[in-house]
Amino acid sequence: MSKAFVYTELQISLPFAQTPWRELNAQIVEQPGFRNKTWLAGSLNQSVGGFYEFDSLANAKRFVTGYFPAEARKFGVAQTTRVFDMAVVEEASRQLGSVYFGARPERSPGAFVYTEVQLSVPFDQAPWRALNPILKAQPGLLHKTWLSGADNQSVGGFYAFDNLDNARRFVTDYFPGETAELNAAYTTRLFDAASSEQASRAMGSPLYV
């Protein structure tokens, strides 16, 4: 079965230090098919989320339809979840040093970026071959994992940057031009990787040295 990524975010504003991540970590590691999680702490808005790896699409979907909505209900907030097919993005992600496909990080990140473009296209038809050389040249980019939406075939990415300034420049200056060329609406999210490092390491995140 294909392995899968999951992206989550709670519509909440909470300093990450006040997040009950130790309690939540103990629950999440018990979820079927769970492999690792990188906690996400929203820059400026202090949202809380995560980027996960699961052993199959079936277990990833079980997580987003069962466990996670129940957690959001406990917090009394709205939530976002996305499921992505890991198998189809391997070649494209390897070219950008993705730690989910065998690369080892050379340094710990200072920021994460999540993107999703409102397209529906089989990933092998997405313009990743043309975009990868351009992405490699972006200031501060450490590595990127491409994302392909399960069922809807959206196109996106999970990026690690050296610091928040370079990550912010990417989402405000570079990415709008890329999506304009595709004539598509998009989502970008910016996260402070330093504040969630301890919680992420405890969940086996492969993004930290």
C-alpha positions in Angstrom: 0.0 0.0 0.0 1.1 3.6 -0.7 2.5 5.5 2.2 0.9 8.9 2.9 1.5 12.3 4.3 -1.1 14.2 6.4 -1.2 17.9 7.0 -3.3 19.3 9.9 -3.9 22.8 11.4 -6.2 23.9 14.2 -7.9 27.3 13.9 -6.5 28.4 17.3 -4.1 31.0 18.6 -2.0 29.5 21.3 1.7 30.0 22.1 3.3 26.6 21.4 4.8 26.4 24.9 1.2 26.2 26.1 0.2 23.4 23.8 -0.4 20.0 25.6 2.0 18.3 23.2 3.3 15.7 25.6 -0.2 14.4 26.3 -1.1 14.6 22.6 2.2 12.8 21.5 1.3 9.9 23.7 -2.0 9.5 22.0 -0.8 10.1 18.5 1.9 7.4 18.6 -0.8 4.9 19.3 -2.7 5.7 16.0 -2.6 2.9 13.4 0.1 3.3 10.9 1.7 6.4 12.5 5.4 6.8 11.6 6.4 10.3 12.6 5.2 13.8 13.1 6.6 17.3 12.8 4.7 19.8 14.9 3.8 23.1 13.3 3.6 26.4 15.2 2.0 29.2 13.1 4.2 32.3 12.6 2.4 35.4 13.9 -1.1 33.8 14.3 0.1 31.0 16.6 -2.0 28.3 15.1 -1.0 24.7 15.9 -0.8 21.8 13.4 1.4 19.0 12.2 2.9 17.2 9.2 2.7 13.4 9.6 3.9 10.3 7.8 1.7 7.2 7.8 2.3 3.7 6.5 -0.7 3.8 4.2 -3.4 6.0 2.7 -6.0 3.9 4.5 -4.5 4.7 7.9 -4.0 8.3 7.1 -7.6 8.7 6.2 -8.6 6.9 9.3 -6.6 9.4 11.3 -8.2 12.5 9.6 -11.8 11.1 9.8 -11.6 9.6 13.3 -8.9 10.7 15.8 -8.2 14.3 14.6 -11.7 15.7 14.4 -12.2 14.4 18.0 -9.2 16.3 19.1 -10.4 19.5 17.4 -13.7 19.1 19.1 -12.0 19.0 22.5 -10.3 22.3 21.7 -13.6 23.7 20.4 -12.1 24.9 17.2 -12.4 24.5 13.4 -9.7 22.4 11.7 -8.0 21.7 8.4 -6.8 18.3 7.3 -5.2 17.1 4.0 -4.0 13.7 2.9 -1.3 13.2 0.3 -0.1 10.2 -1.7 3.6 9.7 -0.8 4.4 7.2 -3.6 3.9 9.4 -6.6 6.1 12.3 -5.4 9.3 10.3 -4.6 11.4 11.2 -7.7 10.5 14.9 -7.6 11.1 15.1 -3.8 14.5 13.2 -4.0 15.8 15.9 -6.4 15.1 18.5 -3.7 16.7 16.6 -0.9 13.6 15.5 0.9 14.3 13.8 4.2 11.3 11.6 3.7 13.0 9.8 0.8 16.5 9.0 2.2 18.3 12.4 2.5 19.8 13.4 5.8 19.3 17.0 6.9 22.6 19.0 7.1 21.1 21.5 9.6 18.0 22.0 11.6 15.3 24.3 10.1 14.3 27.6 11.3 11.0 27.7 9.4 8.5 25.5 7.5 6.3 26.4 4.6 3.2 24.5 3.5 1.8 25.2 0.0 -1.1 23.8 -1.9 -2.2 24.9 -5.4 -5.8 24.6 -6.5 -5.1 22.3 -9.4 -6.2 18.8 -10.2 -3.6 17.0 -12.2 -1.9 13.6 -12.0 1.5 14.3 -10.4 3.5 13.0 -13.4 1.9 15.8 -15.4 2.7 18.5 -12.9 5.5 20.9 -13.9 7.9 19.7 -11.2 10.8 19.0 -13.6 10.8 22.7 -14.7 10.3 24.0 -11.2 12.8 22.0 -9.3 15.9 23.9 -10.6 14.2 27.2 -9.7 13.3 26.0 -6.3 16.8 24.8 -5.5 18.0 28.4 -6.1 15.6 30.0 -3.6 17.5 31.7 -0.7 17.5 29.6 2.5 15.7 26.5 1.1 17.1 23.4 2.9 14.8 20.8 1.2 11.3 20.3 -0.1 8.9 17.4 -0.2 6.4 17.5 -3.0 2.7 16.8 -2.2 0.0 15.3 -4.4 -3.5 15.3 -3.0 -5.1 11.9 -2.4 -8.3 11.7 -4.5 -8.3 15.4 -5.7 -4.7 15.5 -7.1 -3.9 18.9 -5.9 -0.2 19.9 -6.0 1.7 21.3 -3.1 4.8 21.1 -1.0 6.3 21.0 2.5 9.5 23.1 2.7 12.2 23.5 5.3 14.0 26.9 5.3 17.0 28.1 7.3 15.1 31.0 8.9 11.7 32.8 9.0 12.9 35.7 6.9 13.8 33.6 3.9 10.6 31.5 4.3 8.5 34.7 4.4 10.2 36.0 1.4 9.4 32.8 -0.5 5.7 32.9 0.3 5.3 36.7 -0.3 7.6 37.3 -3.3 8.3 34.0 -5.2 5.3 31.8 -4.8 2.6 34.2 -6.0 4.5 34.5 -9.3 4.8 30.7 -9.7 1.1 30.2 -9.2 0.2 33.1 -11.5 2.0 31.2 -14.3 -0.2 28.3 -13.5 -3.3 30.5 -13.4 -4.4 29.0 -10.1 -5.4 30.0 -6.6 -3.2 28.8 -3.8 -2.7 28.4 -0.1 0.6 29.2 1.8 1.3 28.7 5.5 4.4 29.8 7.4 5.6 28.1 10.6 8.3 28.7 13.2 10.3 25.5 13.3 12.4 26.4 16.4 9.5 26.7 18.8 8.2 23.2 18.1 11.6 21.4 17.9 11.4 19.6 21.2 7.9 18.3 20.5 8.8 17.2 17.0 12.0 15.4 18.0 9.9 13.4 20.5 7.7 12.3 17.6 10.6 11.1 15.4 10.6 14.0 13.1 13.3 13.5 10.4 13.7 17.2 9.8 16.1 18.0 12.7 19.8 17.2 12.9 
